[in-house]
Amino acid sequence: MARCGTIVLLAAGMLWQGCATLGPPPEVAVSLVTFRPLNAALLETSVELTLRLTNGSPEPLALRGSSHRLYLNETYVGRALNGDAVTLPPWGSTTQNVTFFLENLALMGTVQSLGNAALINYRLRSELHAAAPNPVRSFKISATGQLDVRRMIEGLPR
């Protein structure tokens, strides 16, 4: 019976030590730097967004991919998936180009609701996936701001 108690005590100690060393998750942020129109088809438009990924912790952070959803005036218009590995330096940032595929029906409805306004509110919801051995598997982040969507549409190939 004493042996069973020793095993339980050792397991509890290992669990406590494991939790104590995890520490707070890294402080990660994403922001939109630029966008560039790529291609337009009947139902879909593709644009390349340059995103800035920022690591606010003293340790480097290795990422193995990301997924992003773009909302214009709170209407979902498209998404991007990126499987590129990237390492964020400690207390630093890097940029990454990501191709978004936008749904034209949602995009045009949002643009038409603008009237003569040139700027539109955007919200970018991102999930960054950490590479091993980081104990935190993914980071869910949001960024907001304004875009000149008319400039984006005018820049599309005809």
N, C-alpha and C positions, 0 to 999 in steps of 0.2 A: 504494500500500500504506500509506503514511503517513496518507493521508486516512481509510482504513478504521480505523486505530488511533485516530485522533482522535475519530471518531464513537463508537467503543466506549468510549473514555475519558470523553467527555461524557455518554454514557448511564449509565455507572457512577456518575459524579459526581452526576447528577440522582437516580438511585435512592438513593444514600447520603444525599443531602440530604433526600429525601422521607421516608426512614425516621427520620432524626434529628429531624424536626419533628413526628412523630406523637405522641411522648411516651406516658406510661402512659394507659390508658383511664380515663374518669371513674369515680369510686367511687359506685356507685348502690345503693340499698337499697329494699326494699318491706316494709311491715308492715301487718298487719290492725288497723284501728281499731274498726269496728263492723260488725254485720250486721243486716239487717232483712228479715224474711220478706215475700215479695210475693204468691206464688200457689202453689197446689198443684193438681196434676192427678193422674190415676191413675198415670202412669209418671214424671212429672217435677215437681220443685219448683223454683221460682225464688226466689232471695234476692238482695238487694242488699248487697254488701260495700263498705265504704268503706276504700280502701287509701291509705296514706301513702307517697308516692314521695319519696325523699330523694337529693339530689345532694351528695356530699361533695367536690366539686372547686371551684376558683375560677372556673370558666367556666360560663355558663348551658348547659343541656342541653335541646335541643328533641327531643321524642318524637312519633312519628306514629302510634302505636298500641301495643297490647300483647295478649298472650295469657296466660292463667292456668289452672293445673290445681290442684284442691283434693283433698287426701288427708285422710281421717279415720282415725286409728289405722292409718296406712300403707295404707289401702284407697282407691283412686281413686273419688271420688263425683261429680265434675262439673268443668265448665270454663266459662270466660268469654273472650270476644273483645271487644276495645274498639278502635275506630278513631278515637277522639277524639285530636286533637293537644293536647299540653300542653308547656309550657316550665318546666323546673325551674330556679329561681334559683340563682346561685352560693352554695354553703354553705347551702342552704335546702331546703325541702320544700313539697309541696302535697298535697292529698287529691284523690282521684278515686273517684266512685261507679261500680261495675262490677256488672252483673247476671250472676250465676252460674246455670247450669242444672244442677241436681243430679239424678242418676239415683236414683229412689226405692228401687229394689230394693237397690242398694249402700248407700244411706243407712240404710234400715231395718235391714238386716243388721248394720251397724256399731252402730247405736243399741241394738239388741236385745242385742248382745254386751256392752254396758256394765253390765247388771244395774241396780243402784241408784245407780251413780256418775253424777254430774251433769256432770262435765267429760270432755272427749275431746281427745286430742292432734290437732293439725292440722299439716299441712305445705302450704304454698302455693308452687308452682313457677311462676315468672313469667318471661316473656321480653318485654322492653321494646325496641321498635324505634325507633332514632334516625332523626331527619330529617337530610337533607343540610344542611350539608356535613360533618357529623361522620364521620370515617373509620371509626369503630366502628359496625357495622351494627345489632347487637343486644346486649343484656345479659341473661344468664341468671342468675336470682337465686332463692334459696329463703328462706322465712321459716317459723319454727315457733312453736308456742305451744299454748294450750288454749282450747277453746270450750265454752260451756254449750249443748249441742245440744238438750237438752230444752226450754230456753227458746225456742230457734229454732222447734222444732216446735209448741209451744203457741201461738206467735204467728201461725201460718199461718191464713189465712181458712178458715172451715169451709164 
